[in-house]
Structures are given as C-alpha cells and as structure tokens.
Amino acid sequence: GTEAPYFYDEAGTDLITNGNDVLSSWQTLPFAWDFFGVPVTGYYASDNGYITFDQSATTSVSANTTLPNPGAPRSAIFAFWDDLQVSGIGSVRSWTIGLAPNQTHCIQWFNLSPVGQSATVTTTLRIYEGGAFDVVQDIGNSATFVTSGTIGAQDAFGSNAVSIQSAPNSQFLDNTSDTSADDVYEIIQGPHAE
C-alpha cells in the first residue's frame, strides 16, 4: 500500500516524558474501534507498558499479574506490563500511519527502564483500523537484562482476557540491535464478557 513503513523510532507525539507510575492525558483514537466487542474512542497510556480504554482509571498499576484478574487494569492492552519508569531520553509516544480505512495507530514505550535497573526496553502497540492489534518488542538493551512482564489484553470486567503463555513472566528479548528481527505478538480479542 501507500502507508509509511513502521520504524521503531518514529518521532510521534510525546504522551509521557518523565515519571514513575503515571498515566498520560486522555488520547483520542484517530478512527472508530471496538475492544472486546465494545466501541472505544480513546485511551490512557501508562508508563508501565499498557494502555487502558477505561476513562475512570486514575492510577498506573506497576505490579503485573496473570490474566484475567479483576484487580488488574481493565479494558486494557498490555504491550509489556512491568514496573517501568520514564527518564532520560525515554518517552511514551504515539503516531498514526496510513490512510483510511487502513490506518495504524502506534503507541510506543521508548527506552524505558525497569525500576532499579539500567536496562532499557522499547516496545510498540499497533492498533489497526480494521480491528486487529499486535505488539512489537523492538529492542532491549542490557547484557544483564532481568525483567519479565505481561503481554496480552483484558476486558472491562476483568473476567475475559488473553495473554501469551509465559505471562506474567514473559522475558523481554535482549535484542540490542534495531536491525535484528523483532518479536511480534498478534493478540486475538475474545468476545465481550459480562
């Protein structure tokens, strides 16, 4: 197609540039989209590696867990949920590529550090206008990388979820080169549950 290719370091708009356990301001999705069968119009991004479509959310939850879990962020997609922080050149940012009806909205956790570590991670959530989404583990940078997290999604009730098999202990690939192959996780949404 005619859309721009995806690069791990797209400039985008900064949503969070500093802080620990913080949420961004409310962000509007650039196209109509359903999550677990429910229309959503926007999201909060957390510095802890996830977004939530729950407009009543007020805190950024740092302790990841097995899904489903009603105590975990609800109506959320977890790109790499762990206790992360934004400092230095790190940021949480977003951008949209492509043309309607084939747009892709990207939310990226760029160069974030697990709390108490010098390692950094960059991971990106891609939301497709057609309804799908996936997670790209772009780059992990440390020879002593010792963090694990949750990659998946959970509905608004905390009763229906999907995650990769090793969550909440999924290892972030220690991939120190942006020219290496990225790990991509395509997450299939389940039906809406009440």
FENDA-V648206 format. One record per residue. N is the residue number from 0. OMEGA is omega in degrees with one decimal (none if undefined). Layout:
BEGIN
n->N omega->OMEGA
n->N omega->OMEGA
END
This chain:
BEGIN
n->0 omega->-176.3
n->1 omega->-176.4
n->2 omega->178.9
n->3 omega->177.7
n->4 omega->177.8
n->5 omega->171.8
n->6 omega->-177.1
n->7 omega->-175.6
n->8 omega->173.3
n->9 omega->-175.2
n->10 omega->175.8
n->11 omega->177.9
n->12 omega->179.4
n->13 omega->175.1
n->14 omega->176.2
n->15 omega->-179.8
n->16 omega->179.0
n->17 omega->173.3
n->18 omega->179.0
n->19 omega->-177.7
n->20 omega->-179.5
n->21 omega->172.8
n->22 omega->173.9
n->23 omega->167.2
n->24 omega->-179.5
n->25 omega->-179.5
n->26 omega->179.6
n->27 omega->174.2
n->28 omega->-176.6
n->29 omega->179.4
n->30 omega->177.5
n->31 omega->-176.2
n->32 omega->177.1
n->33 omega->177.8
n->34 omega->-173.6
n->35 omega->176.1
n->36 omega->-178.2
n->37 omega->177.8
n->38 omega->175.2
n->39 omega->-175.7
n->40 omega->-177.6
n->41 omega->-173.9
n->42 omega->163.6
n->43 omega->171.6
n->44 omega->176.9
n->45 omega->173.9
n->46 omega->-177.9
n->47 omega->169.0
n->48 omega->177.8
n->49 omega->168.9
n->50 omega->173.1
n->51 omega->175.9
n->52 omega->-178.2
n->53 omega->-178.2
n->54 omega->178.9
n->55 omega->179.7
n->56 omega->-179.8
n->57 omega->-178.2
n->58 omega->175.4
n->59 omega->-174.8
n->60 omega->-175.5
n->61 omega->-175.2
n->62 omega->-179.4
n->63 omega->-175.2
n->64 omega->173.9
n->65 omega->177.7
n->66 omega->-1.6
n->67 omega->179.4
n->68 omega->-178.6
n->69 omega->177.2
n->70 omega->178.1
n->71 omega->175.0
n->72 omega->-178.2
n->73 omega->-177.7
n->74 omega->-170.2
n->75 omega->170.1
n->76 omega->-176.6
n->77 omega->179.4
n->78 omega->169.5
n->79 omega->-174.2
n->80 omega->178.6
n->81 omega->179.6
n->82 omega->-177.1
n->83 omega->175.2
n->84 omega->-179.6
n->85 omega->176.8
n->86 omega->179.9
n->87 omega->-179.5
n->88 omega->-178.2
n->89 omega->175.7
n->90 omega->166.0
n->91 omega->-173.4
n->92 omega->-179.0
n->93 omega->173.3
n->94 omega->179.2
n->95 omega->177.3
n->96 omega->177.1
n->97 omega->-178.9
n->98 omega->177.3
n->99 omega->6.4
n->100 omega->-176.4
n->101 omega->179.9
n->102 omega->173.8
n->103 omega->176.9
n->104 omega->-177.1
n->105 omega->171.2
n->106 omega->-173.5
n->107 omega->171.4
n->108 omega->-170.6
n->109 omega->172.6
n->110 omega->177.0
n->111 omega->-178.8
n->112 omega->167.4
n->113 omega->-177.2
n->114 omega->178.5
n->115 omega->-178.9
n->116 omega->174.9
n->117 omega->177.4
n->118 omega->175.3
n->119 omega->176.5
n->120 omega->170.8
n->121 omega->180.0
n->122 omega->-174.4
n->123 omega->172.2
n->124 omega->177.0
n->125 omega->179.0
n->126 omega->-175.4
n->127 omega->-178.4
n->128 omega->-179.7
n->129 omega->175.1
n->130 omega->-177.5
n->131 omega->169.8
n->132 omega->175.6
n->133 omega->-178.7
n->134 omega->177.3
n->135 omega->171.3
n->136 omega->-172.4
n->137 omega->-174.4
n->138 omega->171.4
n->139 omega->-170.8
n->140 omega->171.7
n->141 omega->175.7
n->142 omega->-178.1
n->143 omega->-174.5
n->144 omega->-177.5
n->145 omega->177.3
n->146 omega->177.2
n->147 omega->-175.5
n->148 omega->179.8
n->149 omega->172.9
n->150 omega->-177.9
n->151 omega->-178.1
n->152 omega->179.7
n->153 omega->-178.1
n->154 omega->-175.0
n->155 omega->-176.7
n->156 omega->-176.5
n->157 omega->-177.3
n->158 omega->-178.8
n->159 omega->-176.2
n->160 omega->172.7
n->161 omega->177.7
n->162 omega->177.0
n->163 omega->-167.7
n->164 omega->-174.9
n->165 omega->-179.5
n->166 omega->8.3
n->167 omega->-178.2
n->168 omega->179.3
n->169 omega->179.0
n->170 omega->173.2
n->171 omega->-177.9
n->172 omega->177.6
n->173 omega->-176.1
n->174 omega->-171.9
n->175 omega->-178.7
n->176 omega->178.1
n->177 omega->177.1
n->178 omega->177.3
n->179 omega->178.2
n->180 omega->178.0
n->181 omega->171.5
n->182 omega->179.7
n->183 omega->178.8
n->184 omega->175.1
n->185 omega->-175.3
n->186 omega->-179.3
n->187 omega->179.5
n->188 omega->173.3
n->189 omega->178.1
n->190 omega->176.6
n->191 omega->179.0
n->192 omega->178.3
n->193 omega->none
END
